[in-house]
Amino acid sequence: MNRRAFLRHSFLAGAVGAGMALSACGVQPPSPINPNANTRGSLLIGVSGPLTGPNAQYGASFKRGFDLAVEEINAKGGIAGRGGADGGGADGRKIEYIFEDTQADPKQTVIVAQKFVADPRVLVEMGDFSSTASMAASSIYQRAGLVQFGFTNSNPLFTEGGDYMWSSSVTQAKASPVLADFASKDLGLKKVAVLHLNTDWGKSSADLFAAHAKEIGLEVVDTEGYAPDEKNFADVLTRVRALSPDGLVLFSYETDGAQIALQLAKLGLKLPMVAGASLQSPQFITLAGAAAEGAYVKGEFFPQDPRPEVQAFVKAFQAKYNEEPEFFAAHAYDAFKFVAAAIEKADPNSAGFNRAAIKNVMAETSIPSVIYGTLKLDPQTRRPPEPGYVNLVVKDGKFVVWDGKQ
């Protein structure tokens, strides 16, 4: 069977199975309606991401951000015609989402994509967690004309998959050089070793970091990739110790990052760890314990930010969950509000409302943002501006703003 025939076969198989899978998730199978038809039911967003597996904590954070956004939008009347996602009024329609668990596995994201494009109720897809997982399914969304909003997809290639691929994530091409500047200019490091997940995200992040490090005179003495399920870092860290770096840069997630921190401490290596927002998770601190102390993060969100939109979000989040929000919950909240605003701008009460209409207003959509101040995507790159970075350090078991002293 050739590739085109295989893809067609896979798509048809996914379409047949979509109703059964959705029913199993507690959502009724799609009614046989025209996907371009204007109906008065709830407006549905499909989410693809990890609810189980090694990255489940990120999916849990997404849900907290999504649920708060849904609650706020629907409490104010839902989604109406043109005028902003917070002011539905009498003709407003509730917004909902269905979350399909993929474990951030590219094989699963393809299956979920087939389900979503076959369900005429799904207006936009959000996810997946990793760029690799999202990009595996991009061609399906592009062919079907369904926006894939990869809000945590920092690989620059993600939005090059087609004009239905949009993201509210800053790219590695911007974030990695910023992290190199932080390590060199702010922390004063001269020689660093880099450990990275051996994924598209991890490798490209490390490569972009190394390229900028060379430009600014920061020496990278070693670069080590590791498998996502790696548990033993003793050999890698022993090699790193022999090269005498004065810092360790991580392109890791919370679980593997915590293992590196723990094993670094076990070997008696007192190296400052430096990472980007991928490690800005309370779970990293929980898993690493005392070994996380002194780790530096170039963050993109901080709950004590005095901006009114941040404090309003933090207050609402604390009231709902009795805890402070972390970066990934804030990022999910922002992304959901943005997608809801785009759906509203496309006017779900109009005769011409459909999936393509939502894509066509993405570049015109703008919202107050917890992460960015104002979130508006560039029509060419389909990406946001850079966030207001904040320098954080783990101190006494929590992230605090770094005071500039080591």
N, C-alpha and C positions, 0 to 999 in steps of 0.2 A: 504494500500500500504506500503510495507516495505521500509526501508531507502534507500537501493540500487536502488530499482525500482523508488523511488521518485527522487533521484538524477539523474538517467538516464532520467526520464521524464522531469525534470527541464532543463537538458542540451539540450535535443532535442527541447524543447520549446524555449530556448534562441537562439539556432542556427537558427530556423525558423524566429525569430523576428529580428535577427541581421541586415539584410540588410535594413529593414525599419528604424530601429533606427539610423544606420549610415547615411542613406540618410537624415534623419531629422536634423542631425548635420552638414550638408553641405559636407559630404564625400560620394562619390558614393559607392553603395553596392559592395562587393567583387566580382571579376570575378571568374568564376568556374575553378580555376587552382589548380594544386597540390601544397600544402604548402611547399613542398621540392623543387619545381621547381626553376630554376634560371631565373629571368626575369629582364628586363632592366628599369623598372619603378622606381619611388621614393621608398625609404625605409621608412617604417612606424613603428612608436612606438605608443603604446596605453597608455594613461595616465588615471588613475582613481583617482578622488579627489574632494574636495569641491569647487564648483564655486558659490553656493548659500547656504543659511543656516548660522548657527552661526560661522562656521569656513571658510567662503568664503574668508576672507582676506588672509588666507594661500594659497588657490588655486590661488588667484590673484598674489601672490608673486611667486608661482611656475611658472606661465605663463611668467612673466617677465624674470625669469632666463632661462627658456626653449627657449623663443623667441630669446634672445640674443645669446644663444649657437647655435641655428639653423642658425641664420643669419651668424655667424662667420664661421661655418663649410661649409655652402653652398657657401659663398663668396670665399672660398679657393678651390673650386672644388668639394665639396661634399665628399662622401664616395667612395673610390676606393678599390683596393685590399689591401694587407698587407702593413702597413707603417705608421699608425697614422691617426686619424680622422680629422686632419687639412690639409691634403695634397692630396686631391682627384685626381687632375690632369685631363688629357683628358678623362680618362675612368671613372671618378667619377659619382656618382649618388646622387641626392639630398636626404636629410633626412627630414622627416616631422613627425608631431605627431597629434593624435586626442585625445582630452581631454573630457572624459565622466564625467559629474557632478554626484557625489554620495552623496553629503552633508556629507561625511565620515560616512555614514550609512551602517552598515554591510549587511543589506538586499539588498541595492542597489549595493554594491560591488559584490555580488554573480551574480546579473543580468548582470552587466558589464563584469564580467569574462566570462560568457557564450557567450557574444557577441564577445569578443576579441579572445577567443580560436577558435571560429567558422569562424573568418575572416582570411584567409590565408596570407593576407598582413601584419598583425601585427606580428612583429618579437620579440618584448620584451614588457612587460607591466611594467609601472612605477607607484607606488602608493600602497595603498591609503595613506591618510594623517596619520591616526592613526593605531597603530598596531592591535587594535581590528577589525577595518574595513578590513584591509588587510588579517588578519588571517582567517576571515570568508570565504574568497575566495581562500585561498592557495591550498586547495585540488583540486580545479578545474584546476588551473594552473599546479599543479604537474602532475595530470593525463594526461593532454593534452601535457605536455612537452614544456611549454612556460615559460620563465624566468619571475618571478615576482620580480622586483627590488624595494623593499620597502625602499626608500632612507630616509624617516623620521621615520622608524619603529624601535624604540629603545627597544621594548620588546625582551629579549633574546630568547624567545620561537619562535619568528617569523622565524628565519632561521632554526629552527629545524623541520619546516613543510615539508621539502624535499630538495633535492639537486638542485631544480630550484628556491629556495628562496635565494636571495642575498640582501645585504643592505650596503649602505655607511653611515649608522648612527651608532654612538657609542651607546652601550647598556646602559640601566639603571643600570646594574650591575657594570659598570664603572663610569657613570656620577653621580649617587646618592651618593656614598662614597666621590667623589671629592667635591660635594656640601656640604656635612657634614664637611669636612676638611676646606672648605672656611668659613663656618659659625663659626666654633670653633676656628681654628688656626689663620685665617686672621682677622675675624671680632671680635673675642674675646667673642662670645656669650657663655653663660653658660647654659641657659634654653630656649628651644624653643617650640613653638606649631607648629604643621604641619597641613595644610589644603590641601586636595588633591581631584582632580576629582575622583568620584567613578566609575572609569573605570579600565580595566586591567592595562593600563599604569600608571594611577594615584596611584592605590593601590600598585602595585609592586614597583613603585618608592619610595613611602613613606615607605614601609617595608624595602627596601634595605637601605634607608637613616637611619632609626631607628636602624637597626642592626649595621651599622658602627658607628653611634653616640654613641651607648653603648660602643663600643670598645675604643673610644677616650675620653670618659668621658663627652660627651655632653648630657645633660638631655632633653628628649622629654617629656614635661609635659602633652601634649594632642595631639591626632591625630583625625582629623575630616574629614570624606569623605562627598562629596556633589554631587548631581546630575548635569549632564552637563548643564541642563536648569535652574539651581537654580539662583534666582535673589535676594533673601533676606538672608543675612548672619548675620543679627543682633543678633539672638539667639546664633549662633555659636561663634561670636566674644565676646558676653557678657560672655559666659562660659570661653573663652580664657582669658579675662581680669581678671576674678576671680582667675586664676592660676598664675598670675604675671610672665609670661615669659619675657625675654629680647629680643626676636626676633620671627618673624613669617616666617616660611618656606612654600612656595607655590609650589605645583605641579599643575599648572593651565595653561590655555590658555589665550590669550590676553583679551577676553571679560569677562570671569569670574574673571580673575586676576584683571582687572580694577574695577569691581564691589566690590571686596573685599577691594581694596585700598580706594575707595570712601567711603565705609561704615565704614572702620577703622577710616578714618579721621572724619567722621560725629560723631562717638562715642568719639572722642577726644583721641583715643589710639595712642600714639606716639611710635610705635614699628617699628624697621627696618624690611623691607620685603626682603626676600632672595629667589631667584629662579634660575632655570637653563635656558637653551637656549629656552625653550618653551615660555618664556615671553620676549625674545629678539626681540620685534616687535615694530616699531614706533606706531602701532595702539594701543598698550597698553598705551602708553604715551598720545596719542590723546584722548582716552576714559577716562582715569583717571585724566588727567589734572594735577593740582598742587598736587593731592594726590599721584602721581607717584614719586614725588621728593624724592630722598634719597633711592629709591629701588635699591637693589644690584642684579646683574645677573652674574652668572658664564658663560660667553659667549664662543662661539666657533668661532667667526668671528668678526673682527673690520675693518671698511673701511680705517682707518689710518695705518693699518699694512704696514710697509715699504717693505715687500717682493715684488719683481717685478711682480709675477703672480697676487698678490692681487691688486696692483696699476694699472696694465693693465686692469683687470676686472672692477675696480671702474671707471676708465676713460671711458671705453666703455659703461658701464651702465649709467653713468651720461650723456654721449653724446646722448644716445637713449631715456632716460626717464626723464632727467633733475632733477634727485634726486639721493641721495646716496643709494646704495644697502643695504638691511638689510639681516640678517642671512638666512632666508628661501629662498630668491631669490638666494643668493650665493650658498646655498646647492643644490638647483634645477639645477643651472648652472653646478656645478661640476658633479652632477649625470648624467645629460644629456650628457656631454662631455665623461664621462666614458662609458656609454652605447654605444654611437656612436663609441668610440674607440674599444669596444669589437666586435661590428658588423663588423667593418673594419678588425679586426684581423681574424675574421671567414671567411673573403674573400667572399663578396657577388657576385663576378664575377666568382667564381669557381663552378664546377658541383656539389660539395658536400655541398654547402651552404644550411643550414636550421636552424630551431630554436634550435635544439640540438647542432649544431656546435657553436652557440653563447654561450650557457651554458658552453660548453667544454673549451672555451678560457677565461672565466671570471677571473679565478685565474691567468692567464698570463698577463692580461691587467693592464697597469699602465699609469697614466697621471699626469702632473703637476696640483696641486690642490689648489684652493683658501682656502679651509678649512684645509687641511691636509699637505700642502707642496707637498707631493706625495701621490696620492691615489692608493693603491694596496690592494686588498682584500685577507685575509687569506683563503687558500683553505679548511681548516677544519671548521672554524667558519663562513666563507663567510661574514666576517665583516672587517672593516678597523682598522688601529691602532688608538690610542687616538689622538684627535686633540690638537692643541696648545691652551689651554684654556686662556682666558683673563678675568680679573676681571673688571666688569663694574659697573657704578652707574648712576642713572638718575640725571642729574644736568642741571638746566635751560632748561628743556624741551627736553633733548636729552641724549642718552647714551654716556658717556665718560669713559675713562680708570680711574679706581679708583686709587687715589694717596696714599692709605694706611691710610688715616686719616678719622676719623668718624666725 
